[in-house]
C-alpha cells in the first residue's frame, strides 16, 4: 500500500507543474490522486484544479473539478458550475480523430448522466440522450450502452429500434461494457437472420467471464438444450 509520503510527492509535483505551465501534466497527476489516495486533500486538489482552469482550457482539469462539484463527499456541491465545466470540456473538439476526443466523449457522457438523473439540475431526458449519443459516436463505451438500452427498451423518448440498439451495443461491447455483450447476444438470438452461433457464444462467454450472471445462465441453458 502506498504511503502518505508518496501522495505528498504527487501533490507537490502537480503544484510544481502548474507553476511552470505544464497544465496537462498537473491535471493528470491530480486525477491520479483522486483515484488512488484513500484520504485525498480535496481542498488542495480543488485549489490546484481551479488554478489550472483559470489559466487554460485543460479538459482533464475541468472534468475532474466537475466530478468533485457533483460529489458531496468532495466538499460543497455546485451542479451548475459542474455542468458549465463539462460543457466547456465537451466543446474542446468535434473531431473524432483529435487527441482529446476521448475526454470530449467522457464530458458528454457525464452531462447526459446529470440531465437524465436530475443531479442538482432540472431533469431533461431528451437533452441527456443527445449527449449520450454524442459521447457514443465518439466511442465512449458506457454512453454507447446507454444509447443501445434506450433503443432496445424504448426509453428516454426513443422508439424501439433493434438495429440501432445492436449498433450501439456493439460499440459498447467492443469497448468492454459487459452488460452490452449479453444484451447484444440476446438480440442476435432473437433476430430473424441471426449471425452464426459462435459469435453469440463468444459474446456470452466474454460476459460470463466478467461475472455477468445473466450471460452465465443463458450459456447454461444453451448447453442444456444440446445435451442429449
C-alpha positions as CSV (number, residue, x, y, z in Angstrom):
1,X,0.0,0.0,0.0
2,X,1.3,3.4,-1.0
3,X,2.1,5.7,2.0
4,X,1.3,9.4,2.6
5,X,4.8,10.5,1.6
6,X,4.2,9.1,-1.9
7,X,1.0,11.0,-2.3
8,X,2.6,14.2,-0.8
9,X,5.2,14.0,-3.6
10,X,2.4,13.8,-6.2
11,X,0.7,16.9,-4.7
12,X,4.0,18.8,-4.9
13,X,4.7,17.6,-8.4
14,X,1.3,18.8,-9.5
15,X,1.8,22.2,-7.9
16,X,5.2,22.5,-9.5
17,X,3.8,21.6,-12.9
18,X,1.2,24.4,-12.6
19,X,4.0,26.8,-11.7
20,X,5.9,26.1,-14.9
21,X,2.8,26.0,-17.2
22,X,2.6,22.2,-17.6
23,X,-1.1,22.2,-17.0
24,X,-2.0,18.9,-18.7
25,X,0.6,17.1,-16.6
26,X,-0.6,18.7,-13.4
27,X,-4.2,17.7,-14.2
28,X,-3.2,14.1,-14.8
29,X,-1.3,14.0,-11.5
30,X,-4.4,15.3,-9.7
31,X,-6.6,12.8,-11.4
32,X,-4.3,10.0,-10.1
33,X,-4.6,11.4,-6.6
34,X,-8.4,11.4,-6.8
35,X,-8.3,7.8,-8.0
36,X,-5.7,6.4,-5.6
37,X,-5.4,8.5,-2.4
38,X,-7.7,6.9,0.2
39,X,-7.9,10.2,2.0
40,X,-7.4,12.9,-0.6
41,X,-6.9,16.5,0.4
42,X,-9.9,17.7,-1.5
43,X,-9.4,21.4,-0.7
44,X,-5.8,21.3,-2.0
45,X,-6.8,19.4,-5.1
46,X,-9.7,21.8,-5.8
47,X,-7.4,24.8,-5.4
48,X,-4.9,23.5,-7.9
49,X,-7.6,22.4,-10.4
50,X,-9.2,25.9,-10.2
51,X,-5.8,27.4,-10.8
52,X,-5.3,25.3,-13.9
53,X,-8.8,26.1,-15.2
54,X,-8.2,29.9,-14.7
55,X,-5.1,29.7,-16.9
56,X,-6.1,27.2,-19.6
57,X,-9.0,25.2,-21.0
58,X,-7.5,21.9,-19.9
59,X,-10.2,19.2,-20.3
60,X,-8.9,16.8,-17.7
61,X,-8.9,19.5,-15.1
62,X,-12.4,20.6,-16.0
63,X,-13.8,17.1,-15.9
64,X,-12.2,16.3,-12.6
65,X,-13.3,19.6,-11.0
66,X,-16.8,18.9,-12.2
67,X,-16.7,15.5,-10.7
68,X,-15.8,17.0,-7.4
69,X,-18.5,19.6,-7.6
70,X,-21.1,16.9,-8.1
71,X,-19.9,14.7,-5.2
72,X,-21.0,15.8,-1.7
73,X,-18.1,13.7,-0.3
74,X,-15.7,16.1,-2.1
75,X,-17.0,19.3,-0.4
76,X,-19.6,21.8,-1.3
77,X,-21.5,20.9,-4.5
78,X,-22.3,23.2,-7.4
79,X,-24.1,21.3,-10.2
80,X,-24.5,24.5,-12.3
81,X,-20.8,25.1,-12.3
82,X,-20.1,21.4,-12.9
83,X,-22.3,21.4,-16.0
84,X,-20.6,24.5,-17.3
85,X,-17.2,23.0,-16.9
86,X,-18.3,19.7,-18.5
87,X,-19.8,21.6,-21.4
88,X,-16.6,23.5,-21.9
89,X,-14.7,20.3,-21.9
90,X,-17.2,18.7,-24.3
91,X,-16.7,21.7,-26.7
92,X,-13.0,21.1,-27.0
93,X,-13.3,19.3,-30.3
94,X,-15.9,17.8,-32.6
95,X,-13.2,15.8,-34.5
96,X,-13.2,12.1,-33.5
97,X,-9.5,11.9,-34.6
98,X,-8.5,14.7,-32.3
99,X,-6.2,13.5,-29.4
100,X,-8.7,14.9,-26.8
101,X,-11.8,13.2,-28.3
102,X,-12.0,10.6,-25.5
103,X,-12.2,13.4,-23.0
104,X,-14.8,15.1,-25.1
105,X,-16.8,11.9,-25.1
106,X,-16.4,11.5,-21.4
107,X,-17.7,15.0,-20.8
108,X,-20.7,14.5,-23.0
109,X,-21.5,11.2,-21.1
110,X,-21.3,12.9,-17.8
111,X,-23.6,15.7,-18.9
112,X,-26.0,13.1,-20.1
113,X,-25.9,11.5,-16.6
114,X,-26.6,14.8,-14.9
115,X,-29.5,15.7,-17.2
116,X,-31.2,12.3,-17.1
117,X,-30.7,11.8,-13.3
118,X,-31.5,15.4,-12.5
119,X,-28.4,15.6,-10.4
120,X,-28.8,19.0,-8.9
121,X,-30.3,20.4,-12.2
122,X,-33.7,20.0,-13.9
123,X,-34.2,16.6,-15.4
124,X,-34.2,16.7,-19.2
125,X,-34.1,13.1,-20.7
126,X,-34.2,14.3,-24.3
127,X,-31.2,16.6,-23.9
128,X,-29.5,13.9,-21.8
129,X,-30.0,11.3,-24.6
130,X,-28.5,13.8,-27.1
131,X,-25.3,14.0,-25.0
132,X,-25.2,10.2,-24.6
133,X,-25.5,9.9,-28.4
134,X,-22.6,12.3,-29.0
135,X,-20.5,10.5,-26.4
136,X,-21.3,7.2,-28.0
137,X,-20.4,8.4,-31.5
138,X,-17.0,9.4,-30.1
139,X,-16.6,5.8,-28.9
140,X,-17.5,6.1,-25.2
141,X,-18.5,2.6,-24.2
142,X,-20.7,3.5,-21.3
143,X,-22.6,6.1,-23.2
144,X,-23.0,3.6,-26.2
145,X,-24.5,1.1,-23.8
146,X,-27.0,3.7,-22.5
147,X,-28.0,4.6,-26.1
148,X,-28.3,1.0,-27.0
149,X,-30.5,0.4,-24.0
150,X,-32.7,3.4,-24.9
151,X,-33.3,2.0,-28.4
152,X,-33.7,-1.6,-27.1
153,X,-36.2,-0.7,-24.4
154,X,-37.9,2.4,-25.9
155,X,-36.5,4.6,-23.1
156,X,-35.5,8.3,-22.9
157,X,-38.1,9.3,-25.5
158,X,-36.8,6.9,-28.2
159,X,-38.8,4.5,-30.2
160,X,-37.8,0.8,-30.1
161,X,-35.2,0.3,-32.8
162,X,-33.5,-3.1,-32.8
163,X,-30.9,-2.3,-35.5
164,X,-29.9,0.9,-33.7
165,X,-29.7,-1.0,-30.4
166,X,-27.4,-3.6,-31.9
167,X,-25.2,-0.9,-33.4
168,X,-24.6,0.8,-30.1
169,X,-24.5,-2.4,-28.0
170,X,-21.7,-3.5,-30.4
171,X,-19.7,-0.3,-29.8
172,X,-20.2,-0.7,-26.1
173,X,-19.3,-4.4,-26.1
174,X,-16.1,-3.7,-28.1
175,X,-15.3,-1.1,-25.5
176,X,-15.6,-3.6,-22.7
177,X,-19.1,-2.9,-21.4
178,X,-20.1,-6.3,-20.0
179,X,-23.9,-5.9,-20.0
180,X,-23.8,-4.8,-23.6
181,X,-22.2,-8.1,-24.6
182,X,-25.1,-10.0,-23.0
183,X,-27.8,-7.8,-24.4
184,X,-26.2,-7.9,-27.9
185,X,-26.1,-11.7,-27.8
186,X,-29.8,-11.8,-26.8
187,X,-30.8,-9.5,-29.7
188,X,-28.8,-11.7,-32.0
189,X,-30.5,-14.8,-30.7
190,X,-33.9,-13.4,-31.4
191,X,-33.1,-12.0,-34.9
192,X,-34.9,-13.4,-37.9
193,X,-31.4,-13.7,-39.5
194,X,-29.0,-14.1,-36.6
195,X,-25.2,-14.3,-37.0
196,X,-23.5,-17.6,-36.6
197,X,-23.8,-19.3,-33.2
198,X,-20.1,-18.8,-32.5
199,X,-20.5,-15.0,-32.4
200,X,-23.3,-15.3,-29.9
201,X,-21.5,-17.8,-27.7
202,X,-18.3,-15.7,-27.8
203,X,-20.2,-12.7,-26.5
204,X,-21.9,-14.7,-23.8
205,X,-18.7,-16.3,-22.7
206,X,-16.9,-13.0,-22.6
207,X,-19.6,-11.5,-20.4
208,X,-19.8,-14.6,-18.2
209,X,-16.0,-14.4,-17.6
210,X,-16.5,-10.9,-16.4
211,X,-19.1,-12.0,-13.9
212,X,-22.4,-11.4,-15.7
213,X,-24.8,-13.9,-14.2
214,X,-27.4,-13.5,-16.9
215,X,-24.8,-14.5,-19.5
216,X,-23.8,-17.5,-17.5
217,X,-27.4,-18.6,-17.2
218,X,-28.1,-18.2,-20.9
219,X,-24.9,-20.3,-21.7
220,X,-26.1,-23.0,-19.3
221,X,-29.5,-23.1,-20.9
222,X,-27.9,-23.4,-24.3
223,X,-25.7,-26.2,-23.1
224,X,-28.7,-28.0,-21.6
225,X,-30.6,-27.7,-24.9
226,X,-27.9,-29.5,-26.8
227,X,-27.2,-32.1,-24.1
228,X,-28.8,-35.5,-25.1
